[in-house]
Amino acid sequence: MRKLCPNYDREDALDTVLEVPIPEEMFTKMGTNSASRWQNMRALMSAQAAAADKSTPLQSKSNNEFIALLKLVGSPLIPFQARPDQPLTRPLKDCSIEASTATYIVQQYIAAIGGALALNSVKSMCAVGQVKMAASEMHQGEDSAHAEGKSEVGGFVLWQKNPDLWYLELVVSGYKVSAGSDGKVAWNQSSSQASHANRGPPRPLRRFFQGLDPRCTANLFLEAGCITEKKVNGEDCFVLKLETDSNTLKAQSSSNTEIVHHIVWGYFSQRTGLLVKFEDTKLVKMKPIKGNDNVFWETSIESVVGDYRYIEGINVAHSGKTTATLHRYGASHNHKRKIEETWMIDEVDFNICGLSMDCFLPPADLKREQGGEQ
C-alpha cells in the first residue's frame, strides 16, 4: 500500500501523506508518468475524480452509476442499531430453543475471538485495507449473473469510536466515497455527489461485521435464533438469523420507497467458533408516480471472511470476499447484476489516542431532508 506521494511541483518539498493509502497498482494506473500521476492524485485529494482513466469502471454506464455500485458493496449499513452498553451475556430463562442455542453459540464465538475482557477493553479502532472489485452488466432474465471484465483496485481507511461514531473513506479507480455517523445521523457522500443522510437512527457500517468488530457482532447475534446448520467452504457452521421488525423498517423507508424486509444471517464455525460468513438480504418496493405497477429491488450481500489473526489479544479477520447481487423486477422489469469485492486488511489498531468527536462530524452541506435508503 502506498502511503506517500512525491510532490513534483517543488523539488525540495516533502512527500504528501495520503489520507487513504492506495495499492501500488492503482497509483500506477493514475497516469502514464510520475508527473501525471501526481496531478491526478492531487485532483483525487481535492475530492475530484482522477482523470487517468475515462472508461466506465465495473461495467457501469456513468460515473453516478459507478458511485452507486461503490456505495452498494463498499459502504452499506445494517438495519439494526449497535447496543454496546448491553452485557455480552443474556439470561436463558423463558428463551426459545432457537434463542438459547444462539446465545450458547455467541458465547463460543466470544471465547474464540479473545474473551469478554479483551472485547470490553476496546474503546476505538482504526483499520486500513485494500479492495479489488469486479462486476457484471445489468442483464435480463432469471439466469445467475457473473462478475467479469476488468477489476478495479482501491483502498480504504475506517475509524470507529464505541459505539455509534465511525467514519469510512473508500477510494477505488480514482473515485472516492465517504460515509460516517456522529451518533445522531448516518450519512454518505462521494467525489461526484452531494452528501446525503440515511433515514432512521444511526446504524453501524456493514463492514464492521466482516470480522472487524467482534463486540458489535456478538451483541448483534445475541438477539438472533439458531435456525439450521450449513457448510461454508467445507466448514460445518451454525446459522443464526435476525429479522428486522416492522417499526424499524418503517423508520428507514420513505414516501416513495418501502423496505419490505431486511434479514441478516451469521454463519459460525462449529470447529473454531469463529464467524466465517455474514449475509443479508433487503427487499425494497419502489412506489410509482403514476399507476399501480410497483418495481422491486432485492439486494443480497454475502461476505465470506477468514485469515484471522490476533491483534492486541483480539482475533480479527484480515481478508475475505463480498458478493452483492442486485435484482430488479416488476412492471415488466427483470434484471440482475452482480458485484464482487475481494478485500484485505493491512493494518488494525485499537484504542487510538486523540480520536475526538471532531473526527466524526458530518459534512456541512448534509441534506437531511432528502435522506433515503441507498
C-alpha positions in Angstrom: 0.0 0.0 0.0 1.3 3.5 -0.9 1.0 5.9 1.9 3.2 8.7 0.5 3.2 10.5 -2.9 6.1 12.6 -4.1 5.5 16.3 -4.7 6.5 17.1 -8.3 5.5 20.7 -8.0 8.6 21.5 -5.9 11.8 19.5 -5.9 12.6 20.5 -2.2 9.0 19.6 -1.0 8.3 16.8 1.4 6.3 13.9 0.3 2.5 14.2 0.6 0.9 11.9 3.1 -2.2 10.2 1.6 -5.4 10.3 3.7 -6.4 7.0 2.2 -3.5 4.6 1.4 -3.9 3.0 -2.0 -2.4 0.0 -3.7 0.6 0.5 -5.9 -1.4 -0.9 -8.8 -4.0 1.9 -8.5 -1.3 4.6 -8.3 0.4 3.2 -11.5 -2.9 3.4 -13.4 -3.4 7.0 -12.5 -1.1 8.3 -15.3 1.5 7.5 -17.9 4.3 9.1 -15.9 5.2 10.3 -12.4 4.1 13.9 -13.1 0.7 13.0 -14.4 0.1 10.6 -11.5 0.9 13.4 -9.1 -1.6 15.7 -10.9 -4.3 13.1 -10.8 -3.5 12.3 -7.1 -3.9 16.0 -6.3 -7.3 16.0 -8.0 -8.4 13.0 -6.1 -7.3 14.5 -2.7 -9.5 17.5 -3.7 -12.5 15.2 -4.0 -12.3 15.3 -7.8 -12.4 12.1 -9.9 -9.0 11.3 -11.3 -8.6 11.8 -15.0 -6.3 8.9 -15.7 -8.9 6.5 -16.9 -12.1 7.8 -18.5 -13.5 4.3 -19.2 -16.6 3.1 -17.3 -15.5 1.1 -14.3 -17.4 -2.0 -13.1 -19.4 -2.3 -16.3 -21.2 0.9 -15.4 -22.6 3.4 -17.9 -21.9 6.6 -16.0 -19.9 8.0 -13.1 -23.0 8.2 -11.0 -23.8 4.5 -11.6 -20.3 3.6 -10.6 -20.6 5.6 -7.4 -23.9 3.8 -6.6 -22.2 0.4 -7.1 -19.3 1.5 -4.8 -21.8 2.5 -2.1 -23.8 -0.7 -2.5 -20.9 -3.0 -1.8 -18.4 -0.7 -0.1 -20.5 1.2 2.5 -23.9 -0.3 3.2 -25.4 -0.2 6.7 -27.0 -3.0 8.6 -30.7 -2.4 9.7 -30.0 -2.7 13.4 -28.6 -0.2 15.9 -25.5 -1.0 17.9 -26.0 -1.7 21.6 -22.5 -1.8 23.2 -23.9 -0.9 26.6 -25.5 -4.3 26.9 -23.6 -7.1 28.5 -22.1 -9.9 26.4 -24.5 -12.4 28.0 -28.2 -12.9 28.0 -30.4 -14.8 30.6 -31.7 -18.1 29.2 -34.9 -18.1 31.3 -38.1 -18.2 29.1 -36.0 -18.4 25.9 -36.9 -20.5 23.0 -34.7 -23.4 21.9 -33.5 -21.3 18.9 -32.7 -18.3 21.1 -30.9 -20.2 23.8 -28.9 -22.2 21.2 -27.9 -18.9 19.6 -26.8 -17.5 23.0 -24.6 -20.5 23.5 -23.0 -20.2 20.0 -22.3 -16.5 20.6 -20.6 -17.3 23.9 -18.3 -19.8 22.0 -17.6 -17.0 19.5 -16.7 -14.6 22.2 -14.3 -17.1 23.6 -12.7 -17.8 20.2 -12.3 -14.1 19.4 -10.4 -13.3 22.6 -12.8 -13.2 25.5 -15.2 -10.7 27.0 -12.5 -8.9 29.0 -10.5 -8.2 25.8 -13.6 -7.1 23.9 -14.7 -4.8 26.7 -11.3 -3.1 26.8 -11.7 -1.8 23.2 -12.9 1.9 23.0 -11.8 2.8 19.5 -10.4 1.2 16.3 -8.7 2.1 13.0 -8.3 -0.3 10.0 -6.5 0.2 6.7 -7.2 -2.1 3.8 -7.3 -2.6 0.1 -10.0 -3.9 -2.2 -10.4 -5.3 -5.7 -13.8 -5.1 -7.4 -15.4 -6.6 -10.4 -19.0 -6.5 -11.7 -21.3 -7.9 -14.4 -23.5 -5.8 -16.6 -27.2 -5.5 -15.8 -28.7 -8.4 -17.8 -32.2 -9.6 -18.3 -33.7 -12.9 -17.2 -33.5 -15.3 -14.2 -30.1 -16.6 -15.1 -27.4 -16.0 -12.4 -25.1 -13.1 -13.1 -21.3 -13.4 -13.1 -18.8 -10.6 -12.3 -16.4 -10.2 -15.2 -14.4 -7.6 -17.1 -11.5 -5.5 -15.7 -11.1 -5.4 -11.9 -10.8 -2.1 -10.2 -8.5 -1.6 -7.2 -8.5 0.7 -4.3 -8.0 1.3 -0.6 -10.0 2.3 2.5 -9.5 3.7 6.0 -12.1 3.0 8.7 -12.2 4.8 12.1 -14.5 3.8 14.9 -15.1 5.0 18.5 -17.6 3.0 20.5 -20.4 2.7 19.6 -22.1 4.9 17.0 -19.1 7.1 16.0 -17.5 5.8 12.8 -16.0 7.2 9.5 -15.1 5.5 6.3 -13.1 6.7 3.3 -13.0 4.4 0.3 -11.1 5.2 -2.9 -11.5 2.9 -6.0 -10.3 3.7 -9.5 -9.8 7.4 -8.8 -13.3 7.8 -7.2 -13.9 8.5 -3.5 -16.8 7.5 -1.3 -17.1 8.7 2.3 -19.6 7.6 4.9 -19.9 8.2 8.6 -22.0 8.5 11.8 -21.8 11.1 14.5 -24.1 9.2 16.9 -27.1 11.2 15.7 -27.2 10.7 11.9 -25.5 8.3 9.4 -24.5 9.9 6.1 -22.6 9.3 2.9 -21.1 11.4 0.1 -18.9 10.9 -2.9 -16.5 12.8 -5.2 -19.3 13.5 -7.7 -22.4 13.6 -5.5 -23.5 15.8 -2.6 -23.7 14.5 1.0 -26.9 12.7 2.0 -28.3 11.5 5.3 -29.7 8.0 5.7 -33.2 7.7 7.1 -33.8 6.4 10.6 -31.4 6.4 13.6 -27.7 5.9 13.1 -26.6 2.4 12.4 -23.3 0.5 12.1 -21.4 0.0 8.9 -21.8 -3.5 7.5 -18.0 -3.8 7.0 -17.6 -3.9 10.8 -19.4 -7.3 10.7 -16.9 -8.8 8.3 -14.7 -9.8 11.2 -13.5 -6.3 12.2 -15.7 -5.6 15.2 -16.3 -8.7 17.3 -18.1 -6.9 20.1 -20.7 -5.5 17.8 -21.0 -8.9 16.1 -21.6 -10.6 19.4 -24.1 -8.1 20.6 -26.0 -8.3 17.3 -26.3 -12.1 17.2 -27.3 -12.4 20.9 -30.7 -11.3 19.7 -30.8 -14.0 17.0 -32.1 -17.5 16.7 -30.3 -20.6 15.5 -32.3 -21.9 12.6 -30.1 -24.6 10.9 -26.7 -25.9 10.1 -24.8 -25.5 6.8 -21.4 -25.9 5.2 -19.3 -22.9 4.2 -16.2 -23.8 2.2 -16.3 -27.3 3.7 -16.7 -25.9 7.3 -19.7 -27.1 9.3 -21.5 -24.0 10.6 -24.4 -23.0 12.8 -26.6 -20.5 11.1 -28.1 -17.6 13.2 -30.9 -15.4 11.8 -32.2 -12.0 12.6 -35.3 -10.3 11.1 -35.9 -6.6 11.2 -39.1 -5.6 12.9 -41.8 -3.6 11.1 -41.3 -0.4 13.1 -37.6 -0.3 12.2 -38.4 -0.9 8.5 -40.9 1.9 8.5 -38.4 4.3 10.1 -35.9 3.5 7.3 -38.5 3.8 4.5 -39.5 7.0 2.7 -42.6 8.3 0.9 -41.8 6.6 -2.4 -39.9 3.6 -1.1 -40.9 0.8 1.3 -38.5 -1.6 2.8 -40.4 -4.9 2.8 -37.9 -6.9 4.7 -34.2 -6.9 5.7 -32.9 -10.2 7.1 -29.4 -10.9 8.5 -27.6 -14.3 8.8 -24.4 -15.2 10.6 -22.5 -18.5 9.9 -20.4 -19.6 12.9 -17.9 -22.5 12.5 -18.7 -25.5 14.7 -14.9 -26.3 14.8 -13.4 -22.9 15.7 -16.4 -20.9 16.9 -15.4 -18.0 14.6 -17.7 -16.1 12.2 -17.0 -17.4 8.7 -19.8 -15.8 6.7 -22.1 -12.8 7.1 -25.1 -12.4 4.8 -28.1 -10.1 4.5 -31.0 -9.6 2.1 -33.1 -6.4 1.6 -36.2 -6.1 -0.5 -37.3 -2.5 -1.4 -40.6 -1.7 -3.1 -40.5 1.5 -5.3 -43.9 3.1 -5.5 -44.7 4.5 -9.0 -45.6 8.2 -9.5 -48.5 7.0 -11.8 -50.3 3.7 -12.0 -50.1 0.7 -9.7 -47.0 -1.1 -11.2 -44.5 -1.4 -8.4 -40.9 -2.1 -9.0 -38.9 -4.2 -6.5 -35.2 -4.0 -5.8 -33.8 -7.0 -4.0 -30.2 -6.7 -2.7 -28.4 -9.8 -1.4 -24.9 -9.4 0.0 -22.8 -12.2 1.4 -19.3 -11.9 2.9 -17.0 -14.9 3.4 -14.3 -13.9 6.0 -11.1 -15.6 7.1 -7.4 -15.2 7.8 -8.0 -14.5 11.5 -5.0 -13.0 13.4 -4.7 -11.8 16.9 -4.2 -8.0 17.3 -3.7 -6.9 20.9 -5.5 -10.1 22.1 -8.4 -9.9 19.8 -8.9 -12.3 16.8 -9.6 -10.1 13.7 -10.4 -11.3 10.2 -7.8 -10.0 7.7 -9.3 -11.0 4.3 -12.4 -12.1 2.6 -14.7 -11.8 -0.3 -18.1 -9.9 -0.5 -20.6 -10.7 -3.3 -23.6 -8.4 -3.9 -26.4 -9.4 -6.2 -28.9 -6.7 -7.3 -32.2 -7.9 -8.7 -34.8 -5.6 -10.2 -38.2 -6.9 -11.1 -41.9 -5.9 -11.5 -43.5 -3.6 -14.0 -42.0 -5.6 -17.0 -38.5 -5.4 -15.4 -36.4 -8.5 -14.7 -32.8 -7.6 -14.5 -29.8 -8.9 -12.4 -26.4 -7.6 -11.6 -23.5 -8.9 -9.5 -20.6 -7.0 -7.9 -17.7 -8.7 -6.2 -15.2 -7.2 -3.7 -12.1 -9.0 -2.6 -10.6 -7.3 0.4 -7.6 -7.5 2.6 -6.7 -5.7 5.9 -3.2 -4.3 6.0 -3.3 -2.6 9.5 -5.6 -2.8 12.5 -5.1 -0.9 15.7 -7.2 -0.4 18.9 -7.7 2.3 21.4 -6.5 5.2 19.2 -5.2 8.2 21.1 -6.6 11.6 20.2 -9.7 10.3 18.4 -12.2 13.1 19.3 -15.7 13.9 18.2 -14.4 16.3 15.6 -13.2 13.2 13.6 -16.8 12.2 13.1 -18.6 15.4 12.2 -20.9 15.2 9.2 -20.3 17.4 6.1 -21.5 21.0 6.3 -23.7 20.5 3.2 -25.5 17.4 4.6 -29.1 17.3 3.2 -31.1 15.6 5.9 -34.5 16.4 4.4 -33.6 14.4 1.3 -32.4 11.4 3.2 -33.3 7.9 1.9 -32.1 4.4 1.8 -29.5 3.5 -0.8 
